[in-house]
Amino acid sequence: MIKLTTLIITVFLFQLSSSTKAQISIHVKQESLRKVLEKISKQSGYDLIYSVQDFKGVKRVSLNLNNTSLERALEISFAGQPLTYELSDKTLMIRRKDEKYLFKQVTKHFKQQKITGKVTDQSGLPLSGVNVMVKGSRLRAVTDRDGYYSIKTTENEALVYTFVGYTKQTQIIGKRATIDIKLTESVGKLEQVDVVVNTGYQALSMEHSTGSFYQIDSETINRRVSTNILDRLDGMASGVFFNGMETSPINSNPASQRELGINIRGQSTIQGSVDPLIVINNFPYEGLLQNINPNDVESVTILKDASAASIWGARSANGVIVITTKTAKKNKPLKIDITTNINVINKPDILGNKAYIGAKDFIEIEKTLFNNGFFDADISNTSAMTALSPVVEALANHKSGILTNSQLESIISSLGNQDIRQDYDRYVHQKAVKQQYHISLTKGTDKGSYFFSIGGDKNTENTINKRFDRITVNSNNSYNLTPKLKLNTQVSYSNNTTDNYNLGYMYNGMMGVNSSYGRILPYARLVDHQGTPLAIDRILRATYIEELEKKGFYDWHLRPLDEIRMANQQSKVNNFLIRTSLKYTIKPFLHAEGFFQNENQSIYGRNHQSINTYYVRNLINQFAQYNENEGKVNFIFPEGGVLNLDNLRTKTQNYRGQLSYNQTVGNHRINAILGAEISETKATGDSQVSYGYNDQLGSSDMQLDYTLDYPVNPSGSKHIPAPARSVSGHMQRFLSYYFNCGYTFKNRYNLSFSVRKDGSNFFGTSANKRFTPLWSTGIGWIVSNDLKIRMSYGFNGNIGNIASQLTGMYFKTPSDPDLVLTNLTAPNTKLSWERVKNVNFGLDFGTKNNRIRATIEYYIKNGIDLLQPSPLAPQTGFLTFTNNSATVKSRGFDVNITSRNMIKAIQWNTSLIYGFITDKVKKYNPKPTANSFRDRPMVLEKPMYSVYSYRWAGLDTENGDPLGYFNGQISKDYEGIINNFNPDSLVYHGNGRPSHFGTVRNNFSYRGISLSINIAFSLGYYFRRTSTSLNYQDIIYMDQHEDFKKRWQKQGDEAITNIPSVIYPTNTTRNTFYKYSEMLVLKGDHIRLQDIRISYSFSEKICSKLKIKTLSVYTFMNNLGIIWRANKQNLDPQTEQGGMSILFRNPFSIATGVNIGF
């Protein structure tokens, strides 16, 4: 693995080496040297610094250069000239030659002069904290709060001025003793030296940090198009693995695992939460992430190691994602930004899905089962009147003489030419269209700054009658109440509405003919030739339904397309957040701050199934009683709709008090914080079901006897389902104390220390278990401007899975009013936090001209005190209890390499983001079982997501049975193979998650045109592909796959296929062996063209004519396809699963948008 890591980095650097040397091409005759140097500067990307007076008496030059190196071009240009030059840090400095130059170089240190000055912005306001550095040395000064600085150097040197958010400036000192500078606000990316990261508690200089941070700026965030902020981060940071976030649910209950689908540096827990902590503007965010508008986000900082993340204590083991929203700057005129885009996503590729069997093959399966008597019980059951498929009913009628051979053949032939997928594609699926609109206003004065935004999203999804709408409002303001007192306020509101329904029944269960069929028939039709929705027989036979309709019963047919169109299931989420902070300056280096946040979220779910829906008509007809004497129907179940209401309210309050100290004295600099915080999250929920609901009147009919047995149609008796009513509550409290300190000596040596003590109401009665101290320390050495070494060590915590900390839950139902205790777990007074021991080694380096910058980190994460089930004596009444005794060890590399390449006038930047990770289970008490080897086996010294399979010995030449190994011999003892606890037949393949993953992104720009191409790769893992069931009965139920056509059917087929024969009656163990056999395990390695972005920024001249400041348009294309894969079956590992779920390939999407600034 390490060799592969080294190879990837080496290949990347090798590819860049050819582009890091600028190639100069100039053809001029008798041109001024000054203009020639300006052309060289433009082609090379070097900043040009000179004094106009120095060019007096300079000779004109004639050049004829083609792809000449920068050094050679300068050498020719300066031949015989009274000038000399110096290349340093991407800068070309020009000066006059001096006869006493050598003498001055020797004596310059004895002739230092004091340079003073003031640094302001363009409006004249002083800038505090600006770095003023002597170019090419480590001499440095920092401006005070009034913008003044003082530094000693010589007249031949240059000063470099850098400040966060402003463009770097370089000034030659010359004879000046005072140099005042006005910095211009930066509109592009910051230089690495200027980056300041936000931990959620304080802002830290990346240069002097000892931890592992990764910052994603606004430009990178807005590169992708999505309504989800986390989706925009996919592939943007090393060590961050996305495993299908868009299809993973985000649970609204903060007490449960939200399953964001993100892992930062792998997983260091077995039963605990695997999600990173989400922090927004200094506080953990407990709401739904769909409330956050990505257009309001300024930056995202990912905290990965103990030094970076341990300040968040017991919730930081999985890493921390710190989201900072946009604010305004002081003394800035009113600025208005408008952003809008539309994203069109292709239909799901249902015709390309492999979990399907054509109508003709499906009919042959039904014929086989019919001939073997599988449907005999349903056919002869006149009391249940079980529905029969059209094929089975035709076969039965033919057998009884009702249909002739030709009539049967005509029916079979007609059905065999139909394909339900075509109706799905035409009437159910559609192109998704997602629209975003966002406008923001910013303004700053000397007394404060103001930011206001409003955003709207309108999305139609890939299936009809599904949509998502969102409105967000955000206000972020800052007020200077006095010279020493500053107030910050933020008020945000979001409202989103989702119209949804469970489409799974269209594929996975609710549309089957009867209990033998799990899916809608492949030859079914959703509409007739006139487009009228058609019915399918699901539970009862059509003849029986028609008889009941004549008696006055409700229509009992199921029409799938009508059900989709009538779906009325909606979820509304309201989130209101208030955040304030007050900062008092005690001394210029000492500040006291108080923070408060109040967040209220309400989720209102409503599912109204009208009387026209099949669900309600089925209930009404089941309990209806026909009076033969009167000839009319008495409806027991209320004639009205069914209304399901779900409400969840979450309230979170956070309080924090903090002292901040930041001072430089001589060679010593200290940046420290000390504070305490308390938080409380309360979640309350309730749900209810109403029968006989009238949507116009808002009335219902609940006067029913739920304990009485009623006769039901077509036969039998049962209770009316008692309407579910529930009330739930949850409270989570945290109390924390923390201290963090960073020390820098001579701007070169860095030391950090952090300690935090967290308390929670979740853990055992022992006080020492409710509180846990977590700490970290780090060291760093800035060897030079281009080399930095750092190391950190410490402990992070994880709160674990809340369910494991509950000893029981009480509930009662309308039909059973007695209080019932369920979900019993054994108590454990010593239950405590999970901990992760973190070690990180970092190396930051680059070339002198910053053409290449790189960060390489090696880390070790040991999950200790992890929650696991441990066995208990049965006499206790429990079989297991949860305790802290499991251990997992992970290690890996994070690599980030960026390069600035040149192709004449084209700017070309390359970025490699690469992560390698491996993990092992070091301690886990429950022993692997036969079943666990097929799912997620916890085997010591193996990864947590290991892939095992049964050894494959091919097919039996006589009957096509699959062959395996048992006790070292080829065998068909399937039960013995799959129930062997220490099976010699098992094959260990490797990790089920990528060990190597990342992206390579190339950005090209020429004048106003930009092109960005992103390639993603996932390597070093295995997946279990899907295949057909080996039992006819399973296939008609649900387990369908195109492999059925490739099955063994006759002797000799074993030479051309590995798919065993399909049999009847069912043999479950035979099928299990095949499904988990070595033959179905493939390498998951693949490389995909993830996305392409093309944009154009209009020139200032055009914008001026349009009376706007900025204008840019862009197109973004996503999911362009796989360009290489290791498996030969042409499978996409991201959509292949071992279960029976139908997963579609990620569809191609294209978005266009415009950004306008006023």
Buried (B, 14 or more C-beta within 10 A) or exposed (E): BEEEBEEBBEEBBEBBEEBBEBBBBBEBEEBBBBEBBEBBBEBBBBBBBBEEEBBEEBEEBEBEBEEBBBEEBBEBBBEEBBBBBBBBBBBBBBBBEEEEEEEEEEEBEEEBBEBEBBBBBEEEEBBBBBBBBBBBEEBBBBBBEEBBBEBEBBBBBBBBBBBBBBBBBBBBBEEBEEBEBBBEEBEEBBBBBBBBBBBBBBBBBBBBBBBBBBBBBBEBBBBBBBBBBBBBBBBBBBBBBBBEBEEBEBBBBBBBBBBBBBBBBBBBBBBBBBBBBBBBBBBBBBBBBBBBBBBBBBBBBBBBBBBBBBBBBBBBBBBBBBBBBBBBBBBBEEBBBBBBBBBBBBBBBBEEBBBBBBBBBBBBBBBBBBEEEBBEEBBEEEEBBBBBBBBBBBBBBBEEEEBEEEEBEEBBEEBBEBBBBEBBBEBBBBEBBBBBBBBBBBBBBEEBBBBBBBBBBBBBBBBBBBBBBBBBBBBBBBBBEEEEEBBBBBBBBBBBBBBBBEBEBBBBBBBBBBEBBBBBBBBBBBBEEEEEBBBBBBBBBBEBBEEBBEEEBBBBBBBBBBBBEBBBBBBBBBBBBBBBBBBBBEEEBBBBBBBBBBBBBBBBBBBBBBBEBBBBBBBBBBBBEBEEEEEEBEBBBBBBBBBBBBBBBBBBBBBBEBBBBBEBEEEEBBBBBBBBBBBBBBBBBBBBBBBBBBEEEEEBBBEBEBEEEBEBBBEEEEBBBBBEBEEEEBEBEBBBBBBBBBBBEEBBBBBBBBBBBBBBEBBBEEEEBBBBEBBBBBBBEBEEBBEBBBBBBBBBBBBBBBBBBBEEEEEEBBEEEEEEEEEEBBBBEEBBBBBBBBBBBBBBBBBEBBBBBBBBBBBBBBBBBBBBBBEEEEEEEBEBBBBBBBBBBBBBBBBBBBBBBBEEEEBBBBBBBBBBBBBBBBBBEBEBEBEBBBEEBBBEEBBBBBBBBBBBBEBBBEEBBBBBBBEEEEBBBBBBBBBBEEBEBBBBBBBBBBBBBBBBBBBBBEEEEBBBBBBBBBBBBBBBBBBBBBBBBBBBBBBBBBBBEBBBEEEEBBEEBBBBBBBBEBBEBBBBBBBBBBBBBBBBBBBBBBBBBBBEBBEEEEBEEEEBBBBBBBBBBBBBEBEEBBBEEEBBBBBBBBEBEBBBBBBBBBBBBEBBBE
